[in-house]
Amino acid sequence: MKKEIENLLPEKYIDDYRLADAGGEVEEIRLRVNSPIMFYGKTGEFRTGNKNSISKEDLEEALEYIFGYSVYAYENEIREGFVTVKGGHRVGIAGKVITEDNTIKGITNISSVNIRVSHEINGVGNKISKTIFKNGISNVLIISPPMAGKTTLLRDLVRIGSDEYGFKISVIDERGEIGAAYMGVPSNNIGIRSDIFDNTPKDKGIMMAVRAMSPQIVAVDEIGQAKDVKAIEEAFNCGVKVFATIHGRGIEDIKRKEELKRIINEKYFEYFVVVKKCDRGERIMQLYDENGCELKE
Amino acid sequence: MKAAGVLLCISAGFLIGNYFSENIKKRYMALNNIRRMILQIIGEIEYTRSNISDIFYKLSKKQESPYREFMEYIHSETEGTNGRLKDIWKRGVDGYFSQLKLTDKDLEMLEKLGNNMGSIGIRVEIENLELYIKEVDELLLNIREELTNKTKLYRMLGLFGGMAIAIILI
């Protein structure tokens, strides 16, 4: 994993990263023009002794690595402000946004980059999986704010469901963050009975998977748009269970989202998992049933 | 003895003429192979939208030497992010294509292609590659004319040159 991150940085900053990540703590790396390189971990911001400012050329070099020397391959992602690179790491970009008819056409003069280091933690879902898979397969919605670990949990639940419970799972990996597939083959462990639809839009991927792979579970990250919810409903109607994640602070927060109101109120999801990050950087997982009542072990 | 000397001069002259005409053929073939390689790259970009490294890895399997080695080199260097693409590309062109019978202008044109590669959106990326194809097409057209006109000329010049030297020596 370290090599994947090093491959995104100009050579002169690789030693800084190595020094900063000696204990494997780096969660974010910030590159800003005219500022020194900064790192973020569980306990917040930290820096190495390098006080040199990042030049425009340094950032351009980093961007060339981040885009895999192929801007054309990331055009759609750039419009959304972030790309997912090899290893499932997410890189956010900021600069001058070009708009036309109120639509974002692209981002130019990129001045800031935020590399969010993806962590594959096998076993993070062990505890809650015992409840979730107790009665066979269920629909599960994982709720958390950004950077709290919902994708990590989803990936591990997929691995457990596939390896330990023997379910056929289709993973719709629009951003490549679940399986981190390289040339179509996942580099993260998503289980031996999982099929990956890499770089596939969620709504289209769900229906493709249902038709093509006869899955028992479809796993999808960061739902939220009406078309995603519609595709999930269609999967429900086909008898396929869904593991999904969404941004939010809790169940009440999700209930307020217009697109999701109906499927939440009709209790399609049997389980909700709320993931939070406490001040010390540790993750807390709370499991709720379909009525929103917390389940204690 | 004289007959052998005459034969040697004529043969040498013919072979020199032949060497120059073969070089034109080799240049034609090299440009044609590069053209085919770029067309395959355009196809991959359009169809798969994969990144440069993946495309070069995939296409390297379909190439013959030295195009295969060139593509493998670009793949391994971009995979390991060993510098800017324009520098990697230049190193690849210098390292693998300088032995081909390409002219300095041909090599320069190919090196320039790497300057903009991968740094722009899909439409401009393809237009950029297609522009290179157009330029190569023009070169190929010229070489085809050269092939019909100059091949014979070189061979005859070589042959007559050899004969002339033989006569002078006699």
Interface residues (C-beta under 8 A of the other chain):
Chain A: N7 L8 E61 E64 Y65 F67 G68 Y69 S70 V71 Y72 A73 E75 G106 M183
Chain B: I45 R49 S50 N51 I52 S53 D54 Y57 T78 G80 T81 R84 L85 M117 G118 S119 I120 G121 I122 E125
